[in-house]
C-alpha cells in the first residue's frame, strides 16, 4: 500500500492510503486536538504517557507519535434488532458542541473469551453483565463509538478502542458507567485496559 507523509497539529506521521473510510487512527504524542488530563492503567501493560491525542481518518503507520492505535467501525455484534432500535432512538452522535470531554479506552480480552462461541459471548455480554442495559441508562448524555482492532490483523495491540464524548457536567456519570461495566462478569475476561481521559483544546 502507498505510504503518504502528512502533518496533523504539528505531528508528522505516515498515512497508509486505503479505501476503507471506517478505519480511524488514534495518535498519542506531544500535540493534537485533545489534551490528555489523565491516563489510568486498569490492568495489564501500560501505554507510554502522552500529552495529547489526535484522531486521524484512515490507517496510519509509524510517525513521531509515541503510539498509534488503529480500529475499524463495524456492525453491533452482540445487539438484537430491538436493542439496536432502542439505541438508535436514544443515542446522539459525536461532535456535539457541549461534549468537551472524552475518554479513549483501549481494551484487550483473553483468549478464553475468543474461544467462546458467539452465542456464549452474547450471554456473558448482556444476559449476565447487562452491558447494553447499563449503557442505555447513560444515553443520550454519553455518546460512544466502538472501533474493532482484531479486524485489522494480529499486529494491533488491543481488541477494541472505545471513544466516548460527554459534557463536563456528565463526568461523574461517566465514572459511574465505567465502574458498573468493570464490575460485571464480562470484565473478568479483560487482560489489558487503559483509561485515557481528555478535554478538547479551547474548552
C-alpha positions in Angstrom: 0.0 0.0 0.0 1.1 3.6 -0.7 2.5 5.5 2.3 1.8 9.2 2.4 3.6 11.6 4.7 1.5 14.3 6.2 1.3 16.5 9.2 -1.6 17.0 11.7 -1.5 19.5 14.5 2.3 19.6 14.3 2.7 15.8 14.3 4.4 14.2 11.3 3.2 10.7 10.5 2.8 8.4 7.5 -0.7 7.5 6.4 -1.5 4.3 4.6 -3.6 5.0 1.6 -6.8 2.9 2.0 -10.3 2.9 0.5 -12.0 1.9 3.8 -13.4 5.1 5.4 -14.4 3.2 8.5 -10.8 3.0 9.7 -9.5 5.5 12.3 -6.1 6.0 13.9 -5.6 7.4 17.4 -2.2 9.1 17.8 -0.8 9.9 21.2 2.0 12.4 21.3 3.1 16.0 22.1 0.4 17.7 20.0 -3.1 17.1 19.0 -6.7 18.2 19.2 -7.5 16.6 22.6 -5.5 17.3 25.7 -4.9 14.3 28.0 -6.0 15.1 31.6 -5.1 11.6 32.9 -4.1 8.1 31.9 -5.1 5.3 34.3 -3.8 1.8 33.9 -6.7 -0.5 34.8 -5.0 -3.9 34.1 -2.1 -5.2 32.0 0.7 -3.4 30.3 0.6 0.5 30.2 1.0 2.7 27.2 3.6 5.5 27.2 2.4 8.7 28.8 1.4 11.4 26.3 0.1 14.9 26.5 -2.3 14.9 23.5 -4.4 12.6 21.3 -5.4 13.2 17.7 -7.9 11.2 15.7 -7.0 10.7 12.0 -9.3 9.1 9.4 -7.7 6.1 7.7 -4.8 3.8 8.7 -1.6 5.5 9.9 1.8 3.8 10.0 4.7 4.8 12.2 5.4 8.5 12.7 6.7 10.8 15.5 3.7 9.8 17.7 4.5 7.9 20.9 1.9 5.4 19.9 -0.7 4.8 17.2 -3.8 2.7 17.8 -6.0 1.7 14.8 -9.6 0.4 14.7 -12.5 0.0 12.3 -16.1 0.7 12.9 -18.5 -2.2 12.2 -21.9 -3.6 13.0 -23.1 -4.1 16.6 -22.1 -7.7 17.1 -24.0 -8.6 20.3 -27.1 -6.5 19.9 -30.5 -7.7 19.0 -32.8 -5.9 16.5 -35.0 -4.4 19.3 -31.9 -3.3 21.3 -30.4 -1.7 18.1 -33.7 0.2 17.5 -33.7 1.5 21.1 -30.1 2.6 20.9 -30.7 4.5 17.6 -33.8 6.2 19.2 -31.9 7.3 22.3 -28.3 7.9 21.4 -26.8 11.1 20.0 -23.8 11.4 17.7 -20.2 12.5 18.4 -19.1 16.1 17.9 -21.8 17.8 20.0 -20.7 21.4 21.0 -21.2 20.8 24.7 -19.3 17.5 24.7 -15.9 19.0 25.6 -14.7 15.9 27.5 -13.8 12.5 26.1 -12.4 9.1 27.1 -10.4 6.7 24.9 -10.4 3.2 26.4 -8.3 0.6 24.6 -9.2 -3.0 25.7 -7.8 -6.5 25.1 -9.7 -9.6 26.1 -8.3 -13.1 26.9 -8.0 -16.0 24.6 -10.7 -17.7 26.8 -13.1 -15.0 25.6 -12.3 -15.5 21.9 -12.6 -19.3 22.1 -16.2 -19.0 23.2 -19.0 -19.2 20.6 -20.8 -16.0 19.6 -23.9 -17.1 21.5 -21.8 -17.8 24.7 -20.2 -14.3 24.4 -23.6 -12.8 24.0 -24.8 -14.5 27.2 -21.9 -13.1 29.2 -22.1 -9.7 27.4 -25.8 -9.0 28.1 -27.6 -11.7 29.9 -25.0 -11.8 32.7 -23.3 -8.4 32.5 -26.2 -6.3 31.1 -23.7 -4.3 29.1 -26.3 -2.8 26.8 -28.8 -2.1 29.6 -26.1 -0.3 31.6 -25.1 1.8 28.6 -28.8 2.7 27.8 -29.1 4.3 31.3 -26.5 6.9 30.3 -28.0 7.9 27.0 -28.1 10.4 25.4 -25.6 12.2 27.7 -22.7 10.0 26.8 -22.0 9.3 23.2 -19.8 6.4 22.1 -18.2 4.8 19.1 -16.6 1.4 19.2 -13.7 0.5 16.9 -12.7 -3.1 16.3 -8.9 -3.8 16.1 -8.9 -7.5 15.5 -10.4 -7.0 12.1 -7.2 -5.3 11.1 -4.9 -8.2 12.0 -2.9 -9.6 14.8 -0.4 -6.7 14.8 -2.8 -4.5 16.7 -2.1 -4.5 20.5 -5.8 -4.2 21.5 -9.1 -5.8 20.5 -11.3 -2.7 20.9 -10.9 1.1 21.1 -13.9 2.8 22.6 -14.3 6.5 22.2 -16.7 8.4 24.5 -17.7 12.1 24.4 -19.7 13.9 27.1 -20.2 17.3 28.7 -18.0 18.3 31.7 -21.2 18.2 33.8 -21.5 14.5 33.0 -18.0 13.5 34.1 -19.3 11.9 37.3 -21.9 10.0 35.3 -19.2 8.6 33.0 -17.2 7.4 36.0 -20.3 5.6 37.2 -20.8 4.0 33.8 -17.2 2.8 33.7 -17.4 1.4 37.2 -20.6 -0.5 36.5 -19.1 -2.1 33.4 -15.8 -3.0 35.1 -17.8 -4.7 37.9 -19.6 -7.0 35.5 -18.7 -10.7 34.7 -17.6 -9.6 31.2 -14.6 -7.7 32.6 -13.2 -10.9 34.1 -12.1 -11.6 30.5 -10.2 -8.3 30.1 -6.4 -8.6 30.3 -5.4 -5.1 29.3 -7.1 -1.8 29.7 -6.0 1.8 29.8 -8.5 4.7 30.6 -7.4 7.9 28.9 -9.4 11.0 29.8 -9.2 14.1 27.6 -10.5 17.6 27.1 -11.0 19.4 23.8 -8.5 22.2 23.2 -10.1 25.6 23.7 -12.6 24.3 26.3 
